Amino acid sequence: MKIVRFPCGEWSADVVVNRGGFGRLRFVNFTNRRFSHRVQTPFPLAGISTIFLTFANSNQTIMDERLQAFKRLLDIMDAVRAGCPWDSTQTIQSLRHLTIEETYELSQAILNDDLNEVKKELGDLMLHLVFYAKIGQEQGAFDIADVLNGICDKMIVRHPHIFGNEHVENAEQVEQNWEKIKLEREHNRSVLGGVPEGLPSLLKAYRMAQKTAGVGFRWPNAEQAWQKVEEEKSELHEALKKPDDLTHIEEEYGDLLFALAAYGNYIGVNPDDALEKTNKKFRERFAYVEQKAREQGKGVQHLSIEEMITYWKEAKSKLTTQNSIL
C-alpha cells in the first residue's frame, strides 16, 4: 500500500494505492479533511508502475448539488405560496401548531433510531422553515438569507476555539463559553432568558439547571447533586404526613422533580429522553397485558390485579429478551 500526499486546491489530500497480491491494483482511495473519493478498479491490474488520476473538484460538486436542492425547495415554496389556496393563506400563527407536531414527529423518529424516518421528518421541518422565511419576506421583516446569515454569524461568534484563537479542553468548557459569550453580548439578558417558557416542564427544568450550571451555579460533583435529590425526597416524605396540605405536598413534589431533572446534567442523561423511553416501554408492556386479556375473552378491566401483575412480569421478561436480540 502506498500513500502519496499532494496539495488539492485549498487542502492537501492523501491518495492511498492498494495493489494487493502480485502487484495487482485493487483500489485507489482519495481523501482529505472535507470529503473522500474511492476509485475501484473493475478487475485486478498487474504490471502498472504509474497511476494517473484525474479528480474533479468533488467538494464543489457536492456543494453544487446541495445548493441546487435548496434552490429547488425555495422555488417550490414560491410557487405554492402564489398558487395554492391553502399555502397562500397560511400565517406564522397558523403554522405554529403544525410545526410543533412536525418537531414531535422528528423526535419520535429519533427515539426509534429510524434514520429513514428522520430524513423524512427533517424534510417536513425544513419545509416549515422556508415557509416562515417566505412569510417574513412578504412582510418585509426578514428573508431566508437573513435567517441563514444570522445563524452563521452566531455559530462563528460562539466557536472562538474554531474560528478564533481560544483553546478549550472539552465539551463542558465549550458550553461554559457559550453562556459567557451570550451574557457578554446581551448585557441585560438573564441567564435563563434563553430557556423558552413554552418548553415541557421536565425539559425546562433540565435546561434551566444546565444554563445556570454554565455560569458556575452548580454542585461540585454528581454525589453532592444526588444528596440534593435525597434531601428533597425526605422533605416530600415529611409533607405527606399532612395529606390535607396539598399545596405543600405539590411544592415538595415539584422540588423533587426539579432536583431529579437537574441531576441529569451530572450523569449525562436528558430526563425528557429518559422518561419518553420509559413511556414507550410502559405502553408496550401494558399492550401485552391487554392482549392476554383478549385471549381469555375478557376486557383488561376484568382481570384481577394479580393477573395483571403476572402478565406484566411476563411482558417485562419477553420484551426485554426481544429487544436484546434485536
N, C-alpha and C positions, 0 to 999 in steps of 0.2 A: 504494500500500500504506500502511495506517495502523496505527500501533502505539499502543495505549492501555494505560497501566499503572494497575492498581487493586488494592486490598487484597482478599485472598480468605482468610478465616479467619486462620490464623496466618501465612500467607505472601502476599507480593504476587505478582501474576501479570501476564503480558502477553497482550493479545488482538491478534492480527495479522489485519487485514481486507484481503484482496486482491480488488480489484474487476476486474482485467483491463482489456480494452479497452472503450470506450464506457460506462464506469461500471458494467459488469455485475459483480455479486458472484460471485466464484469460490469462495472458501472463507474460513472463519474458523478461526484456529488459537489455541487457548488453552493457555498453558504456564506452569509455574512450576518451582521447583527440584525438586519431588518427582515431577511427572508432566506429561504432555502430552495434550491432548484436541483433536481436529480435527473441526470440523463442515464437511462438504462439501455444498454446495447441489446438489440433483438436476439443476438446469438453471440457466443464467445468468439473473440477475435484474437488471433495469435500473431506474433511477429510484429506488432506495432510498437515502434520506438518513440514516435512523436504523435501527440494528440492535438488537433486543432479544434477549439470550441468557440462558437460564436454565441454570446449571450445577449439577448435583447435586454433592455432595462426592465427587468421583471418587476422591480418595485414600482416603477412608473406605470406599468401595465395594470398591476393590481389596484393602484390608486385611481387610475382612469376608470376602471370597472366600478369602483365604489362610488366615485363622483357621478358616473352615469346613472347608477341605480338610484342615487339620492335625487338627482335631477328628474328622473322618471317619476318618482313619488311626488315631487313638488308640482310637476306638470299635471299629474292626475288630480292632485288636490285643487289646482286652479280650475280644471275642467269641471269637476263635480260641484265645486263651490259656485260656479257660474251657471250650471245647467240642471243640477239635481234638486227637485222640490224639497227633499229632506235636508241634504247637506247645506243648501243655500240659506236655510232658516235657522241653523244652529248658532248658538251663542256660547261664550265662555261658560256662562252659568248652566246652560242646558247640557253641556258636555261633561260637567264636573262629576256627576254620579256615574256616568258611563266610564270615565277614566278610572274612578275608584274600583269599579268592577273589573276592568282590564288589569289593574295592578294586582288585585287579589287572584285573578286567574294566572297571572305570571308567577305570583308567589306559590300557588298550588303546584304549578308545573316544576318549579324549583324544588319544592319539598318532595315531589315524586321522583326527582332526579331524571326527568324525561326531557332530554335535550332537544328532541324534535318539537315537543310542545313549547319549550322555552323559546325556540326560534320563532314559532308562530305567534306566541303572545308578545314577544318583543316587536314583531311587525305591527301587531294591533296597537301597541303602545306608541310606536313610532308614528303611526298614522295620527294618533291624537296629538302628539307633539307638533307636527307640522300643521294640524288643524288649528291649534291655538295660535301658532305663529301667523297663519293666514288671516285669522280674525284680527290679530293685533296689527297686522299690516294694513288691513282695511280701515281700521280706526286711527291709523297714524301713530300708534303707540310704539310698536316695535315690529321687526320682521325676523325671518329665520336667521339672517346674517347677524343681527343684534344678539339673538339668543346664543348662537354658536360662538361668536367672538367674546361674549360675556363669560361663558363657561371656560373658554380657552384662557382668557386673562386670569380668571380665578385660579385655575389649575397651576399656571405659571407662578403666581404670587404665593400659593400655598405649598409649592415644592421648591423652595430655595436650595434644597440639597440636590436637586436635579438641574435646575435652571440657574442656580447661583453658586455661591461659594460655601454655603453652610454644610456642615457634616453632621450626620446622625448615625447612631449605632444600631437602632432597632425601630420597629413599628410604633412602639409606645412613645418614643421621642418624637416621631412624626406627628402623632395625634396631639401631643402636648404643644408642639409648634403651631399646629393648625389653630388651636384655641387662642394662643398668644397673638398670632398674626391677625385673627379676626377681631380681637379686642383692640389691638393697636390701630387697625384701620377704621374701626367703627367705635369711636371713643365712648359714645353714650349707650352702647348696646349692652344689655345684660348678658352674662354668660349663658343663661338659659333662653335667651331670645331666639336661638336657632332651633329650639325644640317646638314643633308645631302643636298648638293646642288640640288640634283635631286627631292626633295620634291615639290609637287604642291605649287604654290606661296602663296596661302592663308594659308595653313597649315605651310609653312616655316615661315611666319611672326608670326604666333601664337607661334611656338616653339622657335623662336629667342627671342621674348619678355619673354617667360617663362624661358628660360635659363638665360637671364640677370637678371630677377627678382630674380632668385635663389641666386645670389651673391649681392643682395641689390639694383640693378638698377631698381627701380620701383616707382610708385606713392604710397603715403601712404595709399590711400583708393580708393574705386571704384568711389566715387564722383569726385575726382581730375582726375582720369583716364578718366571719361566721359567729363570733362571740356576740356581735350586734344582733344577728338573727336569733340567737338563743335568748338574748335579753328581751327582744320584742315578743318572742313566743311565751316567755314567762309572764310578761305583762298582759298578754291576751288571756292566758290561763287564769290570772287573778281577776280580770274583768268578767270572765264567765261565771264567777262566783256570785255575781249580781245580775242574774238573767233579765231583770226588768230594765236595766240601764242599757238599752240597745244602742244609744248614741255613743257611749263609751266603748262598748264592745266593737262597734263598727270602726271607731277610731283606731283601736288597738289592732284590729284585724287588718286595716289598711297599712298601719305601720309595719306589720309583719310582712305583708306582701311587698311593700316597698323595699324592705331590707333584703328579702329574697331576690327581688329583681336586681337590686344594686350588687348583690353578691355575684351575680352572673359575670360582672366585669372582672372579677378576680380569678375566675376559673375558665374564662373564655367561652362562656355559654350565653347565647341570646335567649332570654326567658320566653320570648314570644315564639321562637322556633321550637324550643323545647316543649312548650305547652301545646303547640299545634300538633307536634308529633304524638304527644300523649293523647290528644283528642282523636286523632286518626286511629290510634291503637285501641282506644276505648270503643269507638264506633265499630271497628272490625270484630272485636270480641263480643259486643252485645248483639251484633248481627248474627253471630254464631249461636248465641242463646236463643234468639228468635227463631232461627232455622230449626233448632232442636225441638222447640215448642210446636212448630208447624208439623214436624214429622210425627208428633203424637196427636195431631188433630186438635191442638189447643192454640189459644192466643197466649202470648207471653205473660199477660196479666193473670192467667190462670195457673201458672207454675207457682209452686211454693218457693219460699226464699232459699230453702235447702237445695231444691232442684236448680234454681238459678245459679247458686254458688258452685254447684257441681259442674254445670255446663260452662260456667265462666272459667273455672280452673282447666277444663278440657281445652277451651279456646286458647287460653294462655299458653298451654303446652304445645298444642298443634300449630298455632300461628307462629309462635316463636321458632319452632322447628322448621316450618316452611320458609320463613324469612331468612333463617341462617343458611338454608340450602340455596336460596336464590342469591 
